[in-house]
Every structure is written in C-alpha cells, then in structure tokens.
Amino acid sequence: MTDRTARALQLAEREAQFERDICGGVGPLRACLEEVARERVGASPTARLVVAIRAVVSAGLARPLALEAAELVARAEELEAILGSMATSAGEGISTHHSLCELQLARAWLLLAGEVDAPSRELAFELVGFVERETNGVGASLVRDTRTLRGELDRRADLGG
C-alpha cells in the first residue's frame, strides 16, 4: 500500500467518524485534511501552515496540485468554523479563529500557484481581505503574513497576471 493510499484510507475513516459523531469527529478530520494538503504539495509538516505553503508556491508548485490542496484547505476551513462554533471559552474561540485565518491565507497562496486565472486571484484577494478586516485581534498576529501575501497579489496585478 502506498503512502497516498494509506492517507486516503485514513481520510475516509475520519470522514466516516465525522458523519457518526460531528462533535468528536470534526477535530480529527480537520487535522487530517491539513496533513493531506501539506503532503500533496510537499509542504513542511512542522512549519506554520501559511509559511509552509508560501514556500512551496514560491518554489514553483504545479497548479493542479495547488488547486487540489486548496480544496482540502477549504474543507478544513469549514471544519475550523464548526470548531469555533463549539468553543466553550473566549480563548478557544480566538484560537480557532486564528487557525481559520491561517487556513485562509494558506489557501490564498495555493490559489496563486502557476498560471493564475482572474477568479483565483479575486478569491485570494477576498481571503486576504477577510483576515485584514477581522475584528478579534487575530489579524494583528498575522500581519507579516498578510503583508507578504498582499505584496505578492499587488506585484501580480502590476504584471497583469
């Protein structure tokens, strides 16, 4: 069995667990989706997600792999929002919101891989804008990441691509 096959089986198990028990399954499925996305694009398993994704995109990640990973990250975002809705304290809520913002920035980077189309560029702008406009103070901790990504978006806009 290949690593990819084993990971696909693990992902299917996490999906089934989530279907049986949303509360108990949401965290493991969300984590698995992030791990699979990292693996698909060869991103570091230990670096912060947005940093790891930016590195592989900057190194020339192929667009089809990036879009596959972007779909996984988008699903992880949905699950992170569910985790946030189940938070029982302000600290948990802020933590899940931070994770959600980091997922959004990582997805924006993935959308910028390879030859970028206008809808992908616009969605990347929207994702960065969401993090920049958030009101819980989380965006302040991600300001370096948002500035770097905003700079890349502006550079590409100046180049017409």
N, C-alpha and C positions, 0 to 999 in steps of 0.2 A: 504494500500500500504506500503510495506516495504521500509526502507531507501535505500536498494540496488536497488530496482525497481525505486524509485524516482530518484536516482542518474543516473541510466541507461537512464531514460527518459530525464533528463537534458543533459546528454552527447549526446544523439541523437538529441536534439534540437540544441546544439552547433555545431554538425556536419552539420546539415541542414543549419544553419546560415552561416557557413564557406563555404558551397557549393554555397550559394546565393551571398555571399559578402566576398571574400577572405580577403580583407583589414580590414573590420570591424569584421570579424568572427575569424581571426587567434588568437588574444589575448585571447578572452573568451574561445575558445576551448582548447588552450594550458594550461590555468589555470585550467580548468575543468579536463583535463587529469591528471595533477599533483595531484589535490584534490582526484580524484578517486583512483589513485595509492596509495596515503597515506592511504586512508580509507581501501582499500583492505588488506593492511598488518598491519593495526593498528598503523601506524606511527603518531607521533605528528603533528597536523595541524599547529602548530605555530613555531616549531623549524626549523632551516635551513634544507632544504631537505636532504642534504647528511648526516647531523648529525642524523636526524630522522630515515633515512633508515638504517644507520650503527647500530643504537641502536636496531632496531627490528631484523636485521640479526644476530647481536651478541647475542641476546636473544634466538635465535633458530627458526627463521622463517621457515615455511614449504616451501620446494622448489616449489611446484605447485603455491602457492600464490605469491612467489617471481618472478617466471617467468611470471605470468600474469601481475604483476606490472611492470616488466621490459619492457614488450611490450608496456604498456601505456606510460612509461617514454621515450621509443624510439620514439614513435609518438610525444610526447611533444618536444623532441629534434628537430625533423624535423620542427615542427612549430616554435620553437625558432629561427632556422636558417632562416626561412621565415621572422620573425620579424626583425632579424638582417639585412636582405637584404633590408628592407623597412626603415631602420634607416635614419633620416634626419640630424643627427649630430654625431660627434665623440663620445659624451657622451652616446647617445642612442646605438650606435654600441658596445661600450665597455660594457655597461650594459647587452645587450642581449648576448654578447659573454660570460660574466661571468655566466649568467644564463644557457647558453648552457653547459659550463664546469661543473657546479654544477649538472646538469641533467646527464651528462656523468659519473660523479663519483658516483652518486646515483645508476645509472643502473649497474655500475661495482660491487657495493656492493650487489645489488639484485642477480646478477649472481653468487655470492659466497655463497648463502644460501643453506643449506642442503648438500647432496652428489653432489659435483661439477664434471661435466664432462670436458674433455680436451677442447672442443670448447668454453665452457663458460669461463673457466679460461683464454684461449687465448684472447677472446674478452675483458675480464676485463683488461688484461694487455694492450691491444691496447687502450682502453678508458683512462686508467691512463696515458699511454704514450702520448696520444694526449694532455691532459691537461698539462703534464710536459713540452712538447715541444712548446706550444703555444707561440706566439711572441708579443702579445699585452699587456703583463704585468699582465694579469688576473691570470695566473698560480701562480704568487707570492702571491696573496691574498688567494690562496687555498693550499699553500704549506703544511700546517699542515694536511689537508685532504688527499692530495696525498701521503704524507709520511706514514700516518696511513694505508691507503689502500695498498700502495706498501709493507709495512711491513707485512700485512696480506697475500698478494699474495706470498711474499718470504717465509713466515712461512709455508704456504700450499705446496709450491714447495719443501721445505725441508722435509716435511712429506710425499711427494709423492701423495698429493691429493688436 
